[in-house]
């Protein structure tokens, strides 16, 4: 059998190895792609003073899990135009607390003292894990959209205390008469100013260059000059589109306000009755308390008796940090409600008085104003509307930046969306390539060795170790299919003393002699060409591109090797050579036939048959 040569097997089956490796890598890639997940993280930090106590800027309980709410996730997906299952995205979101180095050290110090660590983390990591149906880029976009939407929601919910007012309707004059439209403009200006007052006057926009104070000054100047001038002009001149309709409007407004005033007065009277009862009960309780404690606390009783309506003993309430907390008692709350009633009644009285004042100017007007007057006042009011809206646009921009600044002072994003793959496909593909390459090589070795074993069983002579009769036949057929021969030699070797050895010493000795000769011929075949055992003590040599002289050299080489060999029994070998050019025979079957008819050549002649001498 052929020697076990790994490289020979790998080289023979190299294409099969490559195919196995590629098929394995393709299958592995598709499998890993289906198992792939994308993990996206973003870190957020709460910056408000109460965050370390687990409180929002408004004092409510801080709950980072709100980022997983359906309204936030759904709004985020709508913003990026992605249609996917909201519940799946929500369930794929997790929020984990993160302790900073300072918090870790503080926690360690507190625990070492044996105290309880109660500080709530202010840093959190939001993790989104999506399967292979989404790409890494899509996962990043979803995470960024969710966090941005949460920032807006958190700001509106806990940071921004007042919403921005709206702009004036440019079709205002199509809906209201001139003086009513001016009232609407005045009210809207006041709304914008009230919004500005609640914001930081010193805040300046980086986009427009305006501060809230700049815009406040412009609006106040516009209200106190231009609006006032147009208002006085409209009122004094009685300019109107329809005096009857205008008067009906104000009369209806006065009637509605009177009804509301009466309602508030009734509620205020009921509240006053409740206060009177409350005061009476307080006085009785105070009197009883003063009598029972007179012997022990005379000085305190005198102080309490000096003001019987106010509660005598106010117990201070403290929060968890031992800071005093103002406590309003029930009586004070009732008094505040009572005061609010009369504050509203006062505002209604002012509105009724103002409506009556306006009616005093328009009640005597019997017809609409002339077209020129209406056109002039229409243009002035329209210009005022445009100017107010122009300032409002600046307020909107500054307000947006201010809100963003306020939100950033209370919550911030510490890191952008970072996407990582749950499965390192590249690494697994590299390992898979090594694995499948190894499997391919092992398979090639197994196949190669199995082929060697099959060749040995089917095509190798068991005695000589040379190709068998079947191999000789296949070789002849192969040469015949190739066509005409070119300088081809056919050599027939015969062992002439095999019969004598078998007869004298037994077949085992004869077989050993053939095996020894087979070793020499196997070495010879590597240098000259095919040599096989054709049975009947004959060896067939088929030598391509071998002239007669080279065939003779081969016989000399065999003879020399036999002469130098230290075999127990040496064979006597003769040969016949048939060379295609010399015999003008270029078909393999014919050449073999002619070879057997050629003159016999003695290759080696054994000198004696004495077994004791170890040679023959």
Secondary structure, DSSP 8 states (H G I E B T S, - for coil): -----HHHHHHHTHHHHHHHHHHHHHHHHHHHHHH-EEEEEEEEEE-SGGGGGTB-TTSSB--GGGGG-HHHHHHHHHHTT----HHHHHHTEEEEEE--HHHHHHHHHHHHTT--------EEEEEEEEETTS-HHHHHHHHHHHHHHHHHHHIIIII--S-------TTHHHHS-HHHHHHHHHHHHHHHHHHHHHS-TT-B-TTT--BHHHHHHHHHHIIIIIIHHHHHHHHHHT--S-HHHHHHHHHHHHHHHHHHHHHHHHHHHHHHHHHHHHHHHHHHHHHHHHHHTTTT-HHHHHHHHT-TTS-S----EE-TTS-EE----HHHHHHHHHHHHHHHHHHHHHHHHHHHHHHHHHTT--S---HHHHHHHHHHHHHHHHHHHHHHHHHHHHHHHHHHHHHHHHEEE-S--EEEESS-HHHHHHHHHHHHHHHHHHHHHHHHHHHHHHHHHHHB-TTT-SB-HHHHHHHHHHHHHH-S-SS-EEEEEEETTHHHHHHHH-HHHHHHHHHHHHHHHHHHHHHH-EEEE-STTEEEEEETT--HHHHHHHHHHHHHHHHH---SS---EEEEEEEHHHHT--SHHHHHHHHTTS--EEEE------GGGT--
